[in-house]
Amino acid sequence: MKYFSTRGGSQLLSFEDTVLTGLAPNGGLYIPQNIPQLPSDWRTAWKDYSFVDLSVEVLSLYISHEEISRAELRALVEKSYKTFRHPDITPLKKLDDKTYILELFHGPTFAFKDVALQLLGNLFEFFLVRRNARQLVEGKQERLTVVGATSGDTGSAAIYGLRNKANISIFILHPKGRVSPIQEAQMTTVTDPNVHNLAVKGTFDDCQDIVKALFADHEFNKTHRLGAVNSINWARILAQTVYYFLSYFHLQAQVPTPDVEIQYVVPTGNFGDVLAGYYAKRMGLPIAKLVVATNSNDILARFWKSGAYEKLDSTTPAPAGDATQPAEGASDGKQAQVTGGVKETLSPAMDILVSSNFERLLWYLAYESVEVDPNAHDDTRRSKAGETVDGWMKLVKSDGRVQVPTSVLESARRDFIAERVSDDQTLDTIRAQFEAPVSYITDPHTAVGLTVARRVAQHNPPSTVQIVLSTAHPAKFSEAVTRALSTASAFDFERDVLPDEFKGLLERKRNVVDVEAPDVELVKRVIEKYAERPSVVQESGVSSGSV
Ligand SMILES: *Cc1c(COP(=O)(O)O)cnc(C)c1O
C-alpha cells in the first residue's frame, strides 16, 4: 500500500515515509492509494477479537508486510495498548436501549488522543531504530526532535506517547499559567530525560507562532530534524479506526436484534476521530450514519447545512437570517469569548477555526464528483480530484471560504449528519445524564456529542442505536463538570469523578523550563541545549531552569 497527497502530484510514499513526513510538501494530506475492503468472513472470524487482535487485522490492510511484518506489528500494538487501564481498551457502556457510550479515555492521559499517540510514538521509534541499524556502518544516526504547542490536551497525550523513546526528543510549549492545573501537572510531572516542557510567558497563539517559526527555519529544521505529531498524521487516523470495529462487535453482543442501524456520534474538532469512522464505513463496517457534533466553533455544522466551507472570525458578522443554525435553537446564552477568531468554549479541545482532516473527506467527495469518460484510467480521475481539492483549499486560503457544488454536498450528506451545540446545552446535558435512570457523568466534549445524539434521535427510525464516542474523562475538565452539577446535591467531585491517578499529582516533581518571553530565539536556545541531552529534574515543584 502506498500513499499520495490530497492535492495531487505523482509522489507515492511508503507507510513509513507517510508517517515520518506528516504533511505533504504541496500542503496536502496523505491518503491511501485505495481503501481496502474487509475480508469476506470478517463478521465471524473477527467476532471475539480483542482490541489488539483487531488492530493487527485492520492495520495490516494498510501497511505492506514488507514494511512491517505481522509479528512486528503485533508487538508494536501490544506495547502501545499495555499502557491502558481497561482490559477492553475502549469499553462500551449502555446508557439506555438506544444509546451507548464508547469510552476512549482509559489511556495514560485520560483522553482519546492516547489511542493514536501511544501507537504513533512506538511507530516513530521502530522506524528510527531500524534506519539507524541500517546506517550503522556509515556512522550516521538519525534523531527526531518533536516540537509542538499546546493549550493543554494534546501536549500531554504527545508527551506520554513519546516519553522514553529511543532517538526522539520532545519539546512541548505551553502558555505559562494559562493551562488548567491538572493538565499542566500531567505534562510537567513526566520526568523522562527526553521530555522537555517549556512554559512560555505569553499566550497559546504565541506558542503556536514560535513553533511555526521553528518549522519555517530551514537551517534549524535541518540541524535538528523537526517532527510533528499533529492530528493530520495518517497513523493517528488509522489507529482510531480500530475502536469502531471493536464497538461494533461489543454492541452486537449486547443488543437483542442483530439488524439494528448504527449511528456513531462524534464530538469533533479537527475531524480526525470521525474520519476514522468514515474509513471503517468505506471498508465495509455497517454504519448507518456518522454524526459530527461541534461546539460553537461550527465550521463543519455550517458546511453540512449549506455546502460552504467557511472560516468565520470575529470580524465576520453572521449573515442575517442565518440559515446555518440548527432548528433546535443552538444560540449561545451569552457572547462567547473570541480569540483570533476561535471561540473559547467549555469543550476547548474542539475550539478550532478550520478542521484540518476535513481535506481528506473533501478528496473522496471530489473523486466521486469527477465526470470522466467511463473508460478513462483511474489515475486520470484521481489526478482530477487532486486538482479540485487543491483549488478548493486555495480558495479557503485566499477568500476564507469555498462553496462546493450541490452534488458534492448531497454525497457528503449520504454518510454524515452535523449539528452544533452551545455551552449552555452542554451543561444541561451533563446535568440531565447525571440525573437519568443510568446516572453517568460525561466530560463537556462527550456532552456535546450526547446533546447531538438526543437531538438527532428524534428523527431516527426505531431500529437505530447510537454509539456516542466519549473523548475525555470528566476529571480532566473539572470546571465544566462541577459547574453543571453544582446544584446536584448527590454529586461529589472527589468521590464520583476524581481518579486515583490524579490524586497527589499537583505535588509531584516538575520538569519544566521557564521561557521568560515569547521569543523564538529563547526557545531555540532551550532546544539546542537539551536536544541530545537529558534535562535536569529538581526535587520540589520548582522548574529545572529558565531562559
Ligand atoms: C482532540 C479532541 C477532540 C476532537 O477530535 P478531532 O479528531 O480533532 O475531531 C474531542 N474531544 C477531546 C477531548 C479531544 O482531545
The ligand as an SDF file (V2000), in Angstrom:
LIG
                    3D

 15 15  0  0  0  0  0  0  0  0999 V2000
   -8.9690   16.2300   20.1320 C   0  0  0  0  0  0  0  0  0  0  0  0
  -10.2250   16.0740   20.8850 C   0  0  0  0  0  0  0  0  0  0  0  0
  -11.4830   16.0870   20.2510 C   0  0  0  0  0  0  0  0  0  0  0  0
  -11.6550   16.3280   18.7640 C   0  0  0  0  0  0  0  0  0  0  0  0
  -11.1480   15.2860   17.9760 O   0  0  0  0  0  0  0  0  0  0  0  0
  -10.8170   15.5500   16.4190 P   0  0  0  0  0  0  0  0  0  0  0  0
  -10.1960   14.3020   15.9590 O   0  0  0  0  0  0  0  0  0  0  0  0
   -9.8620   16.7130   16.4130 O   0  0  0  0  0  0  0  0  0  0  0  0
  -12.0880   15.8640   15.7510 O   0  0  0  0  0  0  0  0  0  0  0  0
  -12.6190   15.9030   21.0310 C   0  0  0  0  0  0  0  0  0  0  0  0
  -12.5290   15.7410   22.3560 N   0  0  0  0  0  0  0  0  0  0  0  0
  -11.3520   15.7280   23.0140 C   0  0  0  0  0  0  0  0  0  0  0  0
  -11.3290   15.5700   24.4860 C   0  0  0  0  0  0  0  0  0  0  0  0
  -10.1620   15.8880   22.3030 C   0  0  0  0  0  0  0  0  0  0  0  0
   -8.9970   15.8800   22.9540 O   0  0  0  0  0  0  0  0  0  0  0  0
  1  2  1  0
  2  3  1  0
  2 14  2  0
  3  4  1  0
  3 10  2  0
  4  5  1  0
  5  6  1  0
  6  7  2  0
  6  8  1  0
  6  9  1  0
 10 11  1  0
 11 12  2  0
 12 13  1  0
 12 14  1  0
 14 15  1  0
M  END
$$$$
